[in-house]
Amino acid sequence: MTSPAKKVLILFAHPSQHRSEVNVALIKQAQKIEHVTVVDLYHDYPKFNIDIDKEQKQLLDHDIVIFQFPLYWYSTPAILKEWQDMVLEYGFAYGSDGNALKGKTFLCAITAGGKEEAYQTNGYNQFTIRELLHPLEQMASLTHMEYIAPLVLFGARTALEDDRIERHTERFKVLLSALVEDRVDTEIAKTLPKLNHSFDKFIKE
């Protein structure tokens, strides 16, 4: 007997989509997968007037939450921070009665301009990607979600000329399909520094 499909919510934040070579391609792929809902935050809320009730309902209706964004100054684009501030209310997402998100899975799918070696303790950016995402990991912890390692495309600025976009898009498709089909071993996935090259470790056949 097969498990019912998991519903995946992607909160997509990119303020300059006309300049995106990677993120838009990823979103177009995600929109083709059944049980995956894509919310384009900059499109839906150009003035940052976030509909809290609508966003909270979408969270309740899904099992897995993904923040997809380009890494800006070691953090998220502004609207994702606004979304967190407004939507993840006390009494809903955290606090003594704030258990609405308990048990949901959370991860980030991000692009970074620098090369992978720049995101190391002894690299140009001094910290690993997982370390830079600690605020989001703690957000997941506070809201009782299960945080798993991020999927990252490094060197996003040269991904097109290096012919790496199609390969990464296919990787994203495989990950999303595995999440929908409940084939991701979250106990393993949450211990990894990133998901990129470890699919055989945490995706069940």
JOMOHU-V507582 format. One record per helix or strand. SS is the DSSP state (@ for helix, = for strand). FROM is the first residue (numbers start at 1). TO is the last residue. If there is no record, write none. Layout:
BEGIN
ss->(SS SS)
from->(FROM FROM)
to->(TO TO)
END
This chain:
BEGIN
ss->(= @ @ = @ @ = = = @ = = = @ @ @ = = @ @ = @ @ =)
from->(8 17 23 36 41 52 64 72 75 78 90 94 105 116 129 134 146 151 156 165 184 186 199 203)
to->(13 19 30 40 44 60 70 72 75 87 90 94 111 118 132 142 147 153 158 180 184 189 202 203)
END
